[in-house]
Amino acid sequence: MKKIMISGLLAASLFADTMYVSNEKDNTISVIDTVTNKVVNTINVGQRPRGILLSKDYSKLYICASDDDTVQVMDTKTNQIIYDLPSGDDPEQFALTPDNKELYISNEDDAIVTVVDTEKRSVLGQIEVGVEPEGMAVSPDGTVAINTTETSNFLHWIDTKTKKIIHNTLVDQRPRHIEFTKTGDKVWASSEIGGTVMVVDSASKEAIAKIKFRIPRIFKDLIQPVGIKLTSDGKYAFVGLGPANHVAVIDAKTYKVIKYLLVGNRVWMLEFSDDEKKLYTTNGVSGDVSVIDVENLKVEKTIKVGRYPWGLAMKPEGK
């Protein structure tokens, strides 16, 4: 009986999604088995890892090693850093084009976006943007990249062919993160100090909705939206509210807040499991990851990781 139980656990692990979490203060990546909800590996990486993302085939994990001024590339089979990419100073967030060939990187200290050829491992160009660039996203069709600038309060729309800014959309104070809808017709942008999320039409590049948040017994100044995740079916938007320690659940069609979910201290970024049944949050101050049941909108688990977890990336089972 005992052998059967162990075999069952091993078999379950074989079919688990793998979650990667960057720990900003520990210079590590925590690897979580999403069946057991346990950390199964801790990988040493560069200094101050923040943004992380996977290549489209899941074979590589890109890591913004901010204080090393580089993007590290890790082989997800061996968990070894295999090379570095040029990134510009202080890379924080980045986004890949759908063909996996170009990486758009925010350089917070230099007010630029660096574009890197991931195959030739060389800089294709640098685009001057506003002060303190932060969030980065590429449209599903790969034609547009968007960068947020925290001090200038703009969304900068960049043509990925010409590498030129084609429009600037003014949003509320300190925009941090942006997410395209699955179809690319809208963009959701969080403003940390403004305390809002704005929904922008991709065609007109103008805001069509502004979402505000109010949590009983939580000071307004503590409600600081950062990470955003949208379900593929267009039903929900989830927003991490920073030191308010809650995730807002929003009806993505009406833009009304449905519920607030209490998670760890200073919730930062969010990521789904591959089937979108679970949502994971990094909670920087409490040093853990919360697991949310998406169907029932309930927090079901907390997983301890390293110090100041920041970014998340999910590798589906079998990839």
C-alpha positions in Angstrom: 0.0 0.0 0.0 2.8 2.4 0.9 4.5 1.8 -2.5 1.3 2.5 -4.3 0.9 5.8 -2.6 4.4 6.9 -3.4 4.0 5.9 -7.0 0.8 7.9 -7.2 2.5 11.0 -5.9 5.3 10.5 -8.4 2.8 10.0 -11.2 0.9 13.1 -10.2 4.1 15.2 -10.2 4.8 14.0 -13.8 1.6 15.7 -14.8 2.0 18.9 -12.9 2.4 22.4 -14.3 5.6 24.0 -13.2 5.6 27.4 -11.6 8.7 29.6 -11.6 8.9 32.5 -9.1 11.6 35.1 -9.0 12.8 36.1 -5.5 14.0 39.7 -5.7 16.0 39.8 -2.4 17.4 36.2 -2.5 18.6 36.2 -6.2 16.9 32.9 -6.7 14.1 31.3 -8.7 11.7 29.0 -6.7 10.3 26.1 -8.7 6.8 24.9 -7.6 5.1 21.6 -8.4 1.5 22.7 -8.8 0.1 19.3 -7.9 1.8 19.1 -4.5 2.0 23.0 -4.2 5.5 22.6 -2.8 8.8 24.2 -3.8 10.8 21.4 -5.4 13.9 23.4 -6.4 15.6 26.7 -5.7 17.9 28.0 -8.5 20.6 30.7 -8.0 20.4 33.4 -10.6 21.6 37.0 -11.1 21.1 39.9 -8.8 17.6 41.2 -8.2 15.5 39.0 -10.5 12.2 40.6 -11.2 10.3 40.0 -14.5 10.4 36.5 -15.8 8.8 34.9 -18.8 8.9 31.7 -20.9 9.7 31.3 -24.5 6.7 30.2 -26.6 7.9 26.6 -26.7 8.6 26.7 -22.9 12.2 25.5 -23.5 13.8 28.7 -22.0 13.0 31.0 -19.1 14.0 34.6 -19.5 15.0 36.4 -16.3 15.5 40.2 -15.8 18.5 40.3 -13.5 18.0 44.0 -12.9 21.1 44.8 -10.8 23.3 42.8 -13.3 21.9 44.8 -16.2 21.2 41.7 -18.2 18.6 39.2 -19.2 19.6 35.7 -18.3 18.3 32.7 -20.3 17.8 29.4 -18.4 17.3 26.0 -20.0 14.1 24.7 -18.4 15.1 21.1 -18.7 18.5 21.5 -16.9 17.7 24.6 -14.9 21.0 26.0 -16.0 21.7 29.5 -17.2 22.9 29.0 -20.7 23.7 32.6 -21.8 22.9 36.2 -21.2 21.2 38.7 -23.5 22.0 42.4 -23.7 19.3 44.3 -22.0 20.2 47.9 -21.3 20.4 49.2 -17.7 18.1 48.0 -15.0 15.7 45.7 -16.9 12.5 45.2 -15.0 9.7 43.9 -17.3 9.7 42.6 -20.8 7.6 41.0 -23.5 8.2 38.6 -26.4 6.8 38.9 -29.8 4.5 35.9 -30.8 7.2 34.5 -33.2 9.7 34.4 -30.2 12.2 36.5 -32.1 12.2 39.8 -30.5 12.2 40.8 -26.8 11.0 44.3 -25.7 12.7 45.3 -22.5 11.9 48.3 -20.1 15.0 50.0 -18.9 13.8 51.9 -15.9 16.9 54.1 -15.2 17.5 55.2 -18.8 14.0 56.0 -20.1 14.3 53.6 -23.0 12.9 50.4 -24.4 15.6 48.0 -25.7 14.6 45.6 -28.4 16.7 42.4 -28.6 17.0 39.8 -31.3 16.7 36.6 -29.3 18.3 34.4 -32.0 21.2 36.6 -32.9 21.5 37.7 -29.2 22.0 41.3 -30.3 20.3 44.7 -29.8 18.1 45.7 -32.7 17.4 49.1 -31.4 16.5 51.4 -28.5 13.4 53.5 -28.3 13.2 56.7 -26.2 10.1 56.7 -24.0 8.9 58.6 -20.9 10.4 58.7 -17.4 10.7 55.4 -15.6 9.5 52.8 -18.1 8.0 49.8 -16.4 5.3 47.6 -17.9 5.7 45.9 -21.3 3.3 44.0 -23.5 3.1 42.9 -27.1 -0.2 42.5 -29.0 -1.4 38.9 -29.8 -0.8 39.7 -33.5 2.7 41.0 -32.8 2.2 44.4 -34.6 2.3 46.6 -31.5 4.3 46.8 -28.3 3.1 49.0 -25.4 5.3 50.4 -22.6 4.1 52.2 -19.5 6.1 55.0 -17.9 5.6 55.5 -14.2 6.5 59.2 -13.9 5.2 60.4 -17.3 1.9 58.4 -16.9 1.7 57.3 -20.5 1.1 54.1 -22.4 3.5 54.4 -25.4 2.3 52.4 -28.4 5.3 51.2 -30.5 5.0 49.9 -34.1 7.1 46.6 -34.0 8.1 47.0 -37.6 9.4 50.5 -37.5 10.3 50.6 -33.8 8.7 54.0 -33.6 6.2 55.3 -31.1 2.9 55.8 -32.9 0.7 57.1 -30.1 0.7 58.0 -26.4 -2.3 57.4 -24.1 -2.4 59.3 -20.9 -3.5 57.2 -17.9 -3.6 57.7 -14.1 -0.5 58.1 -11.9 2.3 55.5 -12.0 1.1 52.9 -14.5 2.7 49.6 -13.7 1.4 46.7 -15.7 -0.5 46.1 -18.9 -2.4 43.1 -20.4 -3.9 42.7 -23.8 -7.2 40.7 -24.0 -6.9 37.4 -25.9 -8.2 39.0 -29.1 -6.0 42.1 -28.7 -9.0 44.5 -29.0 -8.5 46.0 -25.6 -5.6 46.8 -23.2 -6.0 46.8 -19.4 -3.5 49.1 -17.5 -3.0 49.4 -13.8 -2.0 52.7 -12.2 -0.5 52.1 -8.8 -0.7 55.6 -7.2 -3.8 56.5 -9.1 -5.5 53.5 -7.6 -7.2 52.6 -10.8 -7.3 50.2 -13.8 -8.1 51.7 -17.2 -9.4 49.7 -20.1 -8.2 51.1 -23.4 -9.6 50.4 -26.9 -6.7 49.1 -29.1 -8.1 50.7 -32.3 -8.8 54.2 -31.0 -6.1 54.0 -28.3 -8.5 55.9 -25.9 -9.7 54.8 -22.5 -13.2 53.3 -22.5 -13.5 52.5 -18.8 -11.9 53.4 -15.5 -12.2 50.9 -12.6 -11.8 52.1 -9.0 -11.5 50.0 -5.9 -12.9 50.3 -2.4 -12.2 47.7 0.4 -13.9 48.1 3.8 -11.5 49.0 6.6 -8.6 49.4 4.1 -7.1 52.9 3.7 -7.5 54.2 0.1 -3.8 55.0 -0.2 -3.0 51.3 0.4 -5.0 50.2 -2.7 -2.3 50.2 -5.3 -3.1 48.1 -8.4 -0.2 46.3 -10.0 -0.5 42.9 -11.7 -3.4 42.0 -14.0 -4.5 38.7 -15.5 -7.5 38.2 -17.8 -9.3 34.9 -18.3 -9.2 33.7 -21.9 -13.0 33.4 -22.0 -13.4 37.1 -21.3 -15.3 36.5 -18.0 -12.9 37.7 -15.3 -10.1 40.2 -14.7 -8.0 39.7 -11.6 -5.9 42.7 -10.2 -3.3 42.5 -7.4 -3.8 45.5 -5.1 -0.3 45.8 -3.6 -0.2 46.7 0.1 -4.0 46.4 0.4 -3.2 42.6 0.4 -6.2 41.7 -1.8 -6.9 40.6 -5.3 -9.8 42.3 -7.0 -12.1 40.1 -9.1 -13.7 42.1 -11.9 -16.5 41.2 -14.3 -14.5 41.8 -17.6 -17.6 42.7 -19.5 -19.3 45.2 -17.2 -16.0 46.4 -15.5 -17.7 46.0 -12.1 -15.8 44.6 -9.1 -17.4 41.4 -8.0 -15.2 40.4 -5.0 -12.0 41.0 -3.1 -9.8 38.1 -2.1 -7.5 38.4 0.9 -4.0 37.1 0.0 -0.5 37.7 1.4 1.3 40.9 2.2 1.9 43.3 -0.8 0.5 41.2 -3.6 2.4 41.9 -6.8 2.1 39.8 -9.9 -0.3 37.1 -11.0 -0.3 34.0 -13.2 -2.7 31.3 -14.2 -2.3 27.6 -14.4 -2.4 26.3 -17.9 -6.1 25.4 -17.7 -6.8 28.7 -15.8 -8.4 26.8 -12.9 -5.9 28.2 -10.5 -4.5 31.7 -10.1 -1.2 32.3 -8.4 0.0 35.6 -6.8 3.4 36.7 -5.6 3.2 38.4 -2.1 6.4 40.3 -1.7 6.5 41.3 2.0 5.2 37.9 3.3 7.5 36.0 1.0 4.9 33.6 -0.3 2.6 32.7 -3.2 -1.2 32.5 -2.8 -3.2 29.9 -4.8 -6.7 31.0 -5.8 -9.5 28.6 -7.0 -10.8 30.5 -10.1 -14.1 28.7 -10.3 -15.1 29.3 -6.7 -13.1 32.5 -6.3 -11.5 31.3 -3.1 -8.0 31.4 -1.8 -7.1 27.8 -1.0 -3.4 27.6 -0.3 -0.2 29.6 0.6 3.2 28.4 -0.5 6.3 29.8 1.2 9.1 30.8 -1.3 12.1 33.2 -1.0 12.4 36.8 0.0 10.3 39.3 -1.9 8.8 37.1 -4.6 8.2 39.3 -7.7 7.4 37.6 -11.0 5.8 34.3 -12.1 5.9 32.1 -15.1 3.9 28.9 -15.7 5.2 25.9 -17.8 2.4 23.5 -18.7 2.7 19.8 -18.0 4.7 17.8 -20.5 6.4 20.9 -22.0 
